[in-house]
């Protein structure tokens, strides 16, 4: 199953880095550990401080 995930570059400096996953039904990137924390898909795609990955078969490939 293919997933689209994103991380915010600025969070990489901390001990833990939140991961967001695209919910295709709502068109929001939702934080995996707290689904209430989310960003609109377009906001993440247009923000150069987010890295977006395709995750498939335990392999992550950078999209943007």
Buried (B, 14 or more C-beta within 10 A) or exposed (E): EEEBBBBBEEEEEEEEEBBBBBBEEEEBBBBEEEEEEBBEBEEBBEBEEBBBBEBEEEEEEEEE
